[in-house]
Amino acid sequence: MTIERLRQAVSKQTTTTSSSPVTLKIGSRGSEVSELQKNLKLLGYFTYPTATGYYGTITADAVRRFQKDNGLPATGSVDSTTLGRIADAVKKKTAPPAKENSSSVYLKIGTRGEKVKQVQTNLKQLGYFTYPEITGYYGTITADAVRRFQKDNGLPVTGSVDSTTFGRIEDAVKKKTASPAKESSSSVYLKTGTRGEKVKQVQMNLKQLGYFTYPEITGYYGTITADAVRRFQKDNGLPVIGSVDSTTFGRIEDAVKKKTAPPAEENRTSIYLTIGTRGEEVKRVQTKLKQLGYFTYPEITGYYGTITADAVRRFQKDAKLQANGIVDSQTYERLIGQAPASKGQASASKLDVMELIADAAELLGKPYVWGGETPQVGFDCSGFIYYLFAQQGISLPRTVADIWNVGKPVSSPAVGDIVFFETYKKGPSHAGIYIGNGQFIHSGSSTGVTISRLDQTYWKQRYLGAKRY
C-alpha cells in the first residue's frame, strides 16, 4: 500500500465534525498501522526491527518524536494532519534530489548508505565518531559526532550534514593527513584524534609528571590525553586548549628534564617526593605510612599518586606540618626519622606524638610476652606503652590500671593518647596507643604488637575511654 493509499483509507474513517480527528492510536491494528510504521522507519523514527501492524507504545513514541520535530502537538496518536505531514516527509525523502545549494542537507538521522560511511570514517579519523564499527546508518551516535565537530569548527550545531559541514569535514581530514609544513611557534602538534609516536612520547612524559593517569601508553590522543594536557597547561600558565602546540610540547619536555635531572644539594624546604614520582623512596614512604595507618592501599606500589598524597596530607596534619601532600625534607625526617630529635631532649611534660608513633611502628610484629617491656624480649600491653613513653623521657606506671589512674580523660582520642579496654576483668585491663584514623597500636596476647581498629566489634564492645599524658 502506498502512502497515498494510506491517506485515502484513513480519510474514509474521518468524521465531518473535526478538521483533524484521531485515526490511529494505541491499540489500532491492520495494514494502515504497518504502512505507518514503514514510513516512520524510513524517516528514522520507528526503530523496531519490523513493521508489526500493531500500534503500541513503540509506535506511539515514534509518532510523538515526529510530531515534536515537525511542530505538531506531540499526542502520540495519528490524526489527518500528522498523517499528511508524514506523507509529505516521505515524498521529500524519496524524491530525486534537486541541485544542492550551500546549505542543503546531505545526511541526517535515518539516512543510510555510502555517504554516511564516508562521513563516519572521516569523523573517526578526526576523533569524533567513537562507535567501534562503520555502520552506514546515520543514527544518534553519528549525529552527536557531527554536533561536536560543528561546535569545534564554528558551524551551526544542527547534527545534520549539509554541504558546508561535509566540506569542512573533508578539509579537516586532508589537513590532518597532509605532510606537515614547517611549524610556527604556535602550530599544533597533537590534538584529539591524532595517533603515533609523538602522542606516545607526550603520554609518557605526562605520566612521569603525574598528569596522564591511564594505565597504558596508547599512542592515541583521546579525551583522557586532552584532559591531562589541559591540567598541565593550567598548572604552567599556558592557554588551556587541550591540544599540544610547540610551546606546550617544549614546556612538557623541560618539566621532564627538570624532574629527572640530578638533584642539587637540598635545603630545608626542598621537595623529595610529589605526585608522579616513582622509586624506592616512594616505597619507603608508603611502607612507613602503612605502618602508621595512613596509607590504606593494599599494595606498596612505588608510585606517588593521589592516594599517597592524601595519606601524606593526613600525616602532615597530625604532625602539625603544612598539609600540602608533598614530602619535603621536614616531612621526610618526621616520617622516616632520618634526623630524629635526641631522645634525651624530650620533656617530661611534652610528648612528641609523631616520634612516639614512629617508634611504635618499628615494633610491629614483636611477640607478646607476659611481663615483657623490651624489644629484645617482647611486650605485654602495658610494657609496650611503658617502653615507648620512656623513650620520650616520660615515666608512666607499669600496670594498665595505674596508667589509667594518672591520665587526663578526653572525650575523643587524638594521636598519642592511650585508649583503654575492659577485657578479662572488671575495669581497665588492656590498653593501646591511638594512631589516628580510628586505629590504635598495641601488644595483644594472641597477635603481638599489631594495629587494630576501635570500630571492630570486639574492641568497640569493651572500650572504656581515652586519656592523655
C-alpha positions in Angstrom: 0.0 0.0 0.0 1.5 3.4 -0.9 1.4 6.4 1.3 -1.4 7.9 -0.9 -3.5 4.8 -0.5 -2.9 5.0 3.3 -4.1 8.6 3.3 -7.2 7.7 1.3 -8.0 4.8 3.6 -7.6 6.9 6.7 -9.6 9.7 5.2 -12.6 7.4 4.8 -12.6 7.0 8.6 -12.6 10.7 9.4 -15.7 12.4 10.7 -17.1 15.7 9.4 -17.1 17.1 12.9 -13.4 17.8 13.2 -10.7 19.0 10.9 -8.1 16.6 12.3 -9.7 13.6 14.1 -7.7 10.8 15.5 -7.4 7.9 13.1 -4.7 5.7 14.6 -3.8 5.3 18.2 -2.6 2.8 20.8 -4.5 -0.5 20.2 -5.1 0.0 16.5 -4.2 -2.9 14.2 -4.0 -3.5 10.5 -2.3 -2.7 7.2 -2.7 1.1 7.9 -0.6 0.7 11.0 2.0 -1.4 9.1 2.3 1.3 6.4 2.6 4.0 9.1 5.4 2.1 10.8 7.3 1.5 7.5 7.1 5.2 6.7 8.3 6.2 10.2 11.1 3.7 9.9 12.1 5.3 6.5 12.2 8.7 8.3 14.3 7.3 11.2 11.7 7.4 13.9 10.4 3.9 14.2 13.3 1.8 15.5 11.7 -1.6 16.0 13.2 -4.2 13.5 9.9 -5.0 11.6 6.6 -3.4 11.0 4.2 -5.3 13.2 0.8 -3.8 12.2 0.1 -3.2 15.9 0.0 0.3 17.3 1.8 0.0 20.7 3.9 2.3 22.9 6.9 2.0 20.5 4.8 3.3 17.6 3.3 6.0 19.8 6.8 7.2 20.9 7.9 7.3 17.2 4.9 9.4 16.3 5.5 11.7 19.2 9.1 12.3 18.1 8.0 13.0 14.6 5.3 15.4 15.8 7.7 17.2 18.1 10.3 17.6 15.3 7.6 18.9 12.9 5.9 21.5 15.2 2.8 19.4 15.8 1.1 18.6 19.1 3.0 15.6 20.5 0.0 13.4 21.2 1.4 10.1 20.1 -1.8 9.5 18.1 -2.1 10.0 14.3 -4.7 12.5 13.1 -5.1 13.5 9.4 -2.7 16.5 9.9 0.0 14.2 11.3 -0.6 11.7 8.5 -0.3 14.4 5.9 3.0 15.7 7.3 4.4 12.1 7.3 3.3 11.7 3.7 5.0 15.0 2.7 8.2 14.0 4.5 8.3 10.6 2.8 7.8 12.2 -0.6 10.5 14.7 0.1 12.9 12.0 1.2 12.3 9.7 -1.7 12.1 12.3 -4.4 15.2 12.7 -6.7 17.5 15.3 -5.1 17.5 18.7 -6.6 20.8 20.5 -7.3 22.2 21.3 -3.9 22.9 24.8 -2.7 25.4 25.7 0.0 23.1 25.0 2.9 21.3 21.8 1.5 21.3 18.8 3.9 23.2 15.7 2.7 22.7 13.5 5.7 20.5 13.4 8.8 19.1 10.8 11.3 17.6 7.9 9.4 19.9 8.2 6.3 21.8 5.1 5.1 24.4 4.5 2.5 28.0 5.1 1.3 27.9 8.8 2.1 27.1 8.0 5.7 30.0 5.5 5.8 32.3 8.2 4.3 31.3 10.7 7.0 31.6 8.2 9.8 35.1 7.1 8.6 36.3 10.8 8.4 34.8 11.6 11.8 36.5 8.6 13.3 39.8 9.7 11.9 39.3 13.1 13.4 38.4 11.6 16.8 34.7 12.4 16.9 33.0 9.2 15.9 33.8 6.7 18.6 31.5 3.8 17.7 33.7 0.7 17.0 32.1 0.0 13.6 31.4 2.0 10.4 27.7 1.2 10.1 26.5 3.3 7.1 23.4 4.2 9.2 23.0 7.8 10.4 21.7 7.4 14.0 22.1 9.4 17.2 25.7 8.5 17.7 26.6 9.9 14.3 24.5 13.0 14.9 26.3 13.6 18.2 29.7 13.2 16.5 28.6 15.7 13.9 27.4 18.2 16.5 30.8 18.0 18.3 32.6 18.6 15.0 30.3 21.5 14.2 30.8 23.1 17.6 34.6 22.8 17.4 34.7 24.3 14.0 32.3 27.3 14.4 29.4 25.8 12.4 25.7 25.8 13.3 25.3 22.8 15.6 22.4 21.0 13.8 23.6 17.4 14.0 22.9 17.1 10.3 25.5 17.2 7.5 24.8 19.9 4.9 27.3 20.7 2.1 29.2 23.2 4.3 29.7 20.7 7.1 30.5 17.9 4.6 33.2 20.1 3.0 34.7 21.2 6.4 35.0 17.5 7.4 36.7 16.7 4.2 39.1 19.6 4.6 39.9 18.6 8.2 40.8 15.1 7.1 43.0 16.4 4.2 44.8 18.8 6.6 45.3 16.0 9.1 46.8 13.6 6.6 48.8 16.1 4.6 52.6 16.3 5.1 53.1 18.9 7.8 54.6 22.3 6.8 57.4 23.8 8.9 55.8 24.6 12.2 55.5 28.0 13.7 55.8 28.8 17.4 52.1 28.3 17.9 51.5 25.4 15.5 49.5 22.4 16.8 51.4 19.2 17.0 48.8 17.0 18.5 45.1 17.1 19.2 42.0 14.8 19.7 42.2 12.1 17.1 45.9 12.1 16.5 47.9 8.8 16.7 51.6 7.9 16.6 54.9 8.0 18.3 54.6 11.7 19.2 51.5 11.0 21.1 53.2 8.1 23.0 56.1 10.5 23.9 53.7 13.1 25.3 51.7 10.5 27.2 54.9 9.0 28.7 56.1 12.5 29.7 52.8 13.5 31.2 52.6 10.2 33.1 56.1 10.9 34.6 54.8 14.3 35.6 51.6 12.8 37.2 49.1 14.2 34.7 48.4 11.2 32.5 46.8 8.5 34.7 45.6 6.0 32.2 47.4 2.6 32.9 48.7 2.2 29.3 50.6 4.3 26.8 48.2 4.0 23.8 49.6 6.4 21.2 46.0 7.6 20.6 45.2 11.2 21.5 41.7 11.0 23.1 39.8 12.8 25.8 41.9 11.4 28.6 45.1 12.7 27.0 43.4 16.0 26.2 42.4 16.4 29.9 45.9 15.6 31.1 47.3 18.3 28.7 44.7 20.8 30.0 45.8 20.2 33.6 49.4 20.6 32.7 48.7 23.8 30.8 46.6 25.2 33.7 49.4 24.4 36.2 52.0 26.0 34.0 50.3 29.2 33.0 49.6 28.2 29.4 46.4 28.7 27.4 44.2 25.7 28.4 43.3 24.4 24.9 43.8 20.6 25.4 45.9 20.5 22.3 49.7 20.3 22.2 51.3 23.1 20.2 55.1 23.7 20.1 55.0 25.8 23.2 53.2 23.2 25.3 55.4 20.4 23.8 58.6 22.3 24.8 57.3 23.0 28.4 56.4 19.4 28.9 59.9 18.4 27.8 61.5 21.0 30.0 59.4 19.8 33.0 60.6 16.2 32.5 64.2 17.2 32.2 64.0 19.3 35.4 62.3 16.3 37.2 64.9 13.7 36.1 68.0 15.9 36.4 70.4 15.1 39.3 69.2 16.9 42.4 71.1 19.9 43.6 72.1 20.0 47.3 68.8 20.2 49.2 67.9 22.9 51.6 65.4 22.6 54.4 62.3 23.1 52.1 63.5 21.0 49.1 60.9 18.6 47.8 61.7 14.9 47.9 58.5 13.4 46.5 55.4 14.6 44.8 52.7 13.3 42.5 54.2 11.4 39.6 57.4 10.4 41.4 58.4 6.7 41.3 61.1 4.6 43.0 62.4 3.1 46.2 62.0 6.3 48.3 58.3 6.3 47.4 58.0 2.6 48.5 59.8 3.5 51.8 57.4 6.4 52.5 54.4 4.2 51.6 55.6 1.5 53.9 56.1 3.9 56.8 52.6 5.5 56.2 51.1 2.0 56.1 52.7 1.1 59.4 51.2 4.2 60.9 47.8 3.6 59.4 47.7 6.4 56.9 48.4 4.6 53.6 45.4 2.2 53.2 46.0 0.9 49.6 46.6 -2.8 49.8 49.9 -2.8 47.9 53.2 -0.8 48.2 53.4 0.4 44.6 56.4 2.7 44.4 54.2 5.3 42.5 53.3 8.6 44.2 49.7 9.1 43.1 46.7 10.8 44.7 46.2 8.0 47.3 49.8 8.5 48.6 49.4 12.3 48.5 46.2 12.1 50.6 48.0 9.8 53.1 50.8 12.3 53.4 48.4 15.1 54.0 46.7 13.3 56.9 50.2 12.6 58.4 51.2 16.2 58.0 48.0 17.4 59.6 48.5 15.2 62.6 52.2 16.2 62.8 51.3 19.9 62.7 53.1 20.3 59.4 51.9 22.2 56.3 49.4 19.7 54.8 50.3 20.0 51.2 50.6 16.3 50.3 54.2 16.8 49.2 57.1 15.1 51.0 59.7 17.8 51.6 62.7 17.3 53.9 60.8 18.2 57.0 58.0 15.8 56.4 60.5 13.1 55.3 62.5 13.5 58.5 59.4 13.3 60.7 58.1 10.3 58.9 61.2 8.3 58.2 63.3 9.5 61.2 66.3 10.5 59.2 67.1 13.2 61.6 65.2 12.4 64.8 65.3 14.6 67.8 67.5 13.4 70.6 65.5 11.2 73.0 67.3 12.9 75.8 65.8 16.2 74.8 62.2 15.0 75.3 60.4 16.9 78.0 58.7 15.1 80.8 55.7 17.4 80.2 55.6 17.5 76.4 55.1 14.4 74.2 56.3 14.4 70.6 53.4 12.2 69.3 54.8 11.6 65.9 58.1 10.4 67.3 56.1 8.2 69.7 54.1 6.7 66.8 57.2 6.3 64.6 58.9 4.4 67.4 55.8 2.2 67.9 55.6 1.3 64.2 59.2 0.0 64.4 58.0 -2.6 66.9 55.2 -4.1 64.8 55.3 -7.9 64.9 57.2 -8.1 68.2 55.8 -11.0 70.2 53.5 -10.8 73.2 55.4 -11.8 76.4 53.8 -11.5 79.9 55.9 -9.0 81.8 57.9 -8.1 78.7 58.9 -4.5 78.3 61.9 -4.5 75.8 62.2 -5.1 72.0 64.7 -7.9 72.7 62.2 -10.0 74.8 58.8 -8.8 73.7 56.0 -6.9 75.4 52.8 -7.3 77.3 50.2 -4.5 76.7 51.3 -2.2 79.5 55.0 -3.0 79.0 54.7 -1.9 75.3 53.3 1.5 76.4 55.7 1.9 79.3 58.7 1.3 77.0 57.5 3.8 74.3 56.8 6.6 76.7 60.1 6.0 78.4 61.8 6.6 75.0 60.2 10.0 75.1 61.5 10.7 78.5 58.1 10.3 80.1 57.7 7.9 83.0 54.4 6.0 83.3 53.3 3.4 85.9 53.8 -0.2 84.9 50.3 -1.6 85.0 47.2 -0.7 82.9 45.1 0.2 86.0 47.8 2.6 87.3 48.3 4.2 83.8 44.5 4.8 83.7 44.6 6.5 87.1 47.2 9.1 86.2 45.9 10.1 82.8 43.8 13.1 81.9 40.4 12.0 80.4 39.5 13.2 76.9 36.1 12.9 75.2 37.6 11.5 72.0 41.2 10.3 71.4 43.9 12.2 69.4 47.1 10.8 68.1 49.3 9.8 71.0 46.5 9.3 73.5 46.1 6.0 75.3 42.9 4.1 74.7 41.6 1.6 77.4 39.5 -1.5 77.3 37.8 -3.8 79.8 38.7 -7.4 78.7 39.3 -10.3 81.1 38.4 -8.5 84.4 36.3 -5.5 85.5 37.9 -2.1 85.0 40.8 -1.2 82.6 42.8 -4.4 81.7 44.1 -3.7 78.2 45.5 -0.5 76.5 47.0 0.8 73.3 48.2 4.0 71.7 45.9 5.8 69.4 47.5 6.5 65.9 44.6 8.2 64.1 42.0 7.1 61.5 40.2 5.1 64.2 43.2 2.8 64.8 45.4 2.0 67.7 48.7 0.1 68.1 49.0 -2.4 71.0 50.5 -5.7 72.1 47.8 -8.3 72.0 48.1 -11.6 73.7 47.2 -13.5 70.5 48.8 -11.2 68.0 51.9 -9.5 69.5 52.4 -5.9 68.5 49.7 -5.0 65.9 47.3 -2.4 64.7 43.6 -2.7 65.4 40.5 -0.6 64.8 38.3 0.9 67.5 35.2 0.1 65.5 35.9 -3.6 65.4 33.2 -5.4 67.3 35.4 -6.9 69.9 37.1 -3.6 70.8 34.0 -1.5 70.4 32.1 -3.5 73.0 35.0 -3.3 75.5 36.1 0.3 75.0 36.3 2.3 78.3 37.7 5.7 77.1 40.9 7.6 76.3 43.4 9.6 78.4 46.2 12.0 77.6 49.7 12.2 79.1 
